[in-house]
Amino acid sequence: MFSKKGQGLSLNVIIVAAIALIVLVVLVVIFTARSADFEQQVSKEGQTEIAKMRITYGDCRPTGLSESNFLRAYGSAVTPEEQQSAITDFETRVADCKAVTSQSSCLIAGCKWS
């Protein structure tokens, strides 16, 4: 009548699939960890650039929002030219704030007085 033979996966195929899955998971973990390390390194570089520029701040300085915008632009830069552009833009902002001589003018210029 009916044949009771069944077709199934061999043990070898199951073992190879399990090993491939384990290797895939390990690769995902490695690349995720590496990308987090890369993001931290870029963030450190941006913080270093801001620290260098803070030395040149006067009484009127850029706001924390301006610094955050610089860090975002610097961190999202793909090429060294884009990083340099972010630095130049922020240096221009620092110079604009530094040119202001009074507290009221500083606030009007969108900077903060220290």
DAKAHU-V684070 format. One record per helix or strand. SS is the DSSP state (2 for helix, 1 for strand). FROM is the first residue (numbers start at 1). TO is the last residue. If there is no record, write none. Layout:
BEGIN
ss: [SS SS]
from: [FROM FROM]
to: [TO TO]
END
This chain:
BEGIN
ss: [2 1 2 2 2 1]
from: [11 60 64 80 103 111]
to: [54 62 76 98 108 113]
END
